[in-house]
Amino acid sequence: MTVFDTLVPALLGLGTGLALIIAIGTQNAFVLRLGIAGTNRTIAAAVAVCAFSDAVLILAGIVGIGALVETAPGALVVIRFLGAAFLLAYGLFALVRVFRPKALVASSTGGITMKAAVLTIVALTWLNPHVYLDTLIFLGSVANQQGEAARWWWGGGAIAASFVWFTSLGFGARLLRPFFARPSSWRVLDGIIAAVMLALGVRMAIGF
């Protein structure tokens, strides 16, 4: 096997993975907010859950679990309604914060403990049926189109994309901390988060 046989699939997997996860979504919105106001340990824990969850789902898709999920649509229906309820509730909480904004102070932890952050990101990840469709089924299917050996390099590139993106988002968000020292800035961010969460929650509930 040459470098071309390994590097090209890995780069293609990296590019495809980034294309899927960079779009504004539930995980990204939460990690962004946590990165701005959270502690390093809390941010690291949330980033790890996001990245390792994606890794597990991508690898499961490569070994063929995606086909199993396709044969059990009932499971995705249950996940869809649970996820919709969670997103709507989180969106409403963000909407409340729009009307009660707080400035970021040096000692701020973002109002969330590490345990709460991990539980939230676990719910945002594993109760979102789109995560299964994007990673387990789509990425797993594309990986398996690369050939027996190349699929693992392609999958590795997609997994690397998740680690690179969530780490950059979580720890890069701190550059925005001076801007979010003002309550009005939080009002804008939470307004965007509320819109994203509520829109995705409604869309998920109606199955669109």
BATOR-10956 format. One record per residue (C-alpha): residue in three letters; residue number from 1; z, y, x. Coordinates in steps of 0.001 Angstrom, whole numbers, plus 500000, padded with zeros to 6 digits. Layout:
> ALA;NUM;Z;Y;X
...
This chain:
> MET;1;500000;500000;500000
> THR;2;498952;503376;501402
> VAL;3;500601;506787;501119
> PHE;4;497926;507677;498572
> ASP;5;499010;504754;496397
> THR;6;502611;505962;496324
> LEU;7;502549;509750;496722
> VAL;8;499907;510496;494092
> PRO;9;501604;508517;491283
> ALA;10;504957;510074;492212
> LEU;11;503520;513602;492073
> LEU;12;501799;512876;488771
> GLY;13;505068;511581;487370
> LEU;14;506873;514668;488652
> GLY;15;504355;517002;487025
> THR;16;504363;515155;483711
> GLY;17;508142;515026;483635
> LEU;18;508463;518752;484281
> ALA;19;505874;519540;481618
> LEU;20;507974;517710;479035
> ILE;21;511453;519022;479856
> ILE;22;510839;522663;480837
> ALA;23;510098;523731;477255
> ILE;24;513056;525397;475517
> GLY;25;515053;522715;473761
> THR;26;518566;521647;472895
> GLN;27;519536;520365;476331
> ASN;28;518037;523332;478158
> ALA;29;519694;525885;475884
> PHE;30;523117;524303;476327
> VAL;31;522793;523829;480089
> LEU;32;521606;527438;480457
> ARG;33;524623;528803;478602
> LEU;34;526970;526530;480515
> GLY;35;525360;527513;483817
> ILE;36;525978;531186;483111
> ALA;37;529617;530928;482119
> GLY;38;530861;527509;483234
> THR;39;532631;526278;486347
> ASN;40;530787;524382;489075
> ARG;41;532429;521074;488128
> THR;42;531569;521465;484447
> ILE;43;527978;522426;485239
> ALA;44;527613;519494;487647
> ALA;45;528942;517068;485034
> ALA;46;526520;518308;482367
> VAL;47;523561;518248;484776
> ALA;48;524447;514704;485835
> VAL;49;524589;513481;482229
> CYS;50;521198;515039;481428
> ALA;51;519456;513702;484524
> PHE;52;520973;510212;484500
> SER;53;520304;509855;480762
> ASP;54;516644;510653;481359
> ALA;55;516567;508202;484270
> VAL;56;517992;505389;482121
> LEU;57;515515;506054;479305
> ILE;58;512504;506328;481613
> LEU;59;513373;503099;483422
> ALA;60;513975;501368;480085
> GLY;61;510559;502530;478923
> ILE;62;508925;501156;482067
> VAL;63;510431;497703;481578
> GLY;64;509222;497618;477994
> ILE;65;512091;498758;475769
> GLY;66;509798;501377;474263
> ALA;67;507858;498665;472440
> LEU;68;511122;497327;471013
> VAL;69;512091;500736;469660
> GLU;70;508689;501094;468009
> THR;71;509368;497908;466054
> ALA;72;512730;499231;464781
> PRO;73;511929;502585;463140
> GLY;74;515119;502373;461071
> ALA;75;517216;503042;464163
> LEU;76;515344;506259;464865
> VAL;77;515826;507379;461257
> VAL;78;519609;507082;461571
> ILE;79;519541;508887;464900
> ARG;80;517325;511581;463399
> PHE;81;519776;512471;460630
> LEU;82;522809;512349;462905
> GLY;83;521016;514528;465424
> ALA;84;519898;516985;462744
> ALA;85;523463;517391;461490
> PHE;86;524754;517970;464999
> LEU;87;522042;520514;465839
> LEU;88;522585;522444;462621
> ALA;89;526333;522588;463242
> TYR;90;525856;523720;466838
> GLY;91;523308;526306;465719
> LEU;92;525754;527723;463182
> PHE;93;528449;528019;465857
> ALA;94;525992;529893;468077
> LEU;95;525132;532144;465130
> VAL;96;528809;532969;464656
> ARG;97;529025;533951;468337
> VAL;98;526179;536428;467780
> PHE;99;528532;538455;465601
> ARG;100;531534;537897;467878
> PRO;101;530117;538283;471400
> LYS;102;532335;538280;474457
> ALA;103;531675;539671;477902
> LEU;104;531654;537303;480868
> VAL;105;534633;537813;483172
> ALA;106;535192;536433;486657
> SER;107;537667;533809;485470
> SER;108;535602;532731;482479
> THR;109;534971;529024;481975
> GLY;110;532532;529572;479163
> GLY;111;535168;528604;476607
> ILE;112;534473;524890;477095
> THR;113;536238;522180;479037
> MET;114;534477;519577;481137
> LYS;115;535245;516893;478551
> ALA;116;533849;519005;475723
> ALA;117;530764;519880;477785
> VAL;118;530051;516230;478592
> LEU;119;530564;515094;474995
> THR;120;528297;517882;473748
> ILE;121;525490;517120;476176
> VAL;122;525787;513387;475410
> ALA;123;525351;514155;471710
> LEU;124;522488;516596;472349
> THR;125;520754;513929;474419
> TRP;126;521374;510616;472681
> LEU;127;521299;511886;469086
> ASN;128;517897;513476;469578
> PRO;129;515102;511080;468547
> HIS;130;512574;513231;470404
> VAL;131;514289;512215;473643
> TYR;132;513450;508588;472879
> LEU;133;509894;509440;471933
> ASP;134;509323;511611;475023
> THR;135;511067;509547;477684
> LEU;136;511467;505987;476447
> ILE;137;508107;505638;474704
> PHE;138;505759;508328;476050
> LEU;139;506784;508416;479712
> GLY;140;507353;504664;479726
> SER;141;503886;504061;478289
> VAL;142;502165;506435;480725
> ALA;143;504025;504877;483641
> ASN;144;502856;501413;482668
> GLN;145;499253;502623;482684
> GLN;146;499520;503265;486430
> GLY;147;499511;499633;487472
> GLU;148;502202;497137;488429
> ALA;149;503380;498818;491635
> ALA;150;502389;502441;491019
> ARG;151;504323;502611;487732
> TRP;152;507627;502589;489604
> TRP;153;506514;505451;491863
> TRP;154;505280;507343;488803
> GLY;155;508600;506729;487043
> GLY;156;510464;507841;490154
> GLY;157;508547;511110;490112
> ALA;158;509406;511659;486430
> ILE;159;513072;510947;487132
> ALA;160;513020;513347;490092
> ALA;161;511614;516030;487758
> SER;162;514650;515697;485515
> PHE;163;517107;515989;488420
> VAL;164;515253;518966;489926
> TRP;165;514934;520833;486631
> PHE;166;518475;520427;485291
> THR;167;520035;521155;488678
> SER;168;517926;524293;489052
> LEU;169;518663;525403;485493
> GLY;170;522389;524731;485633
> PHE;171;523153;526247;489020
> GLY;172;520355;528828;489027
> ALA;173;521684;530357;485805
> ARG;174;524539;531934;487773
> LEU;175;522063;534520;489034
> LEU;176;522145;535916;485502
> ARG;177;525923;536365;485460
> PRO;178;525883;540139;486185
> PHE;179;523558;540624;483238
> PHE;180;525863;538640;480963
> ALA;181;528893;540749;481827
> ARG;182;527937;542699;478698
> PRO;183;528643;541389;475182
> SER;184;525209;542550;474000
> SER;185;523542;540163;476458
> TRP;186;525482;537225;475037
> ARG;187;524439;538314;471555
> VAL;188;520781;537974;472577
> LEU;189;521249;534586;474290
> ASP;190;523298;533112;471461
> GLY;191;520767;534455;468976
> ILE;192;518012;532568;470794
> ILE;193;520161;529428;471047
> ALA;194;521018;529615;467333
> ALA;195;517337;529998;466422
> VAL;196;516322;527046;468620
> MET;197;519102;524749;467409
> LEU;198;518685;525584;463716
> ALA;199;514891;525321;463841
> LEU;200;514997;521957;465621
> GLY;201;517759;520747;463295
> VAL;202;515743;521585;460183
> ARG;203;512583;520133;461682
> MET;204;514446;516955;462607
> ALA;205;516029;516659;459150
> ILE;206;512707;516858;457307
> GLY;207;511079;514530;459808
> PHE;208;508362;516941;460910
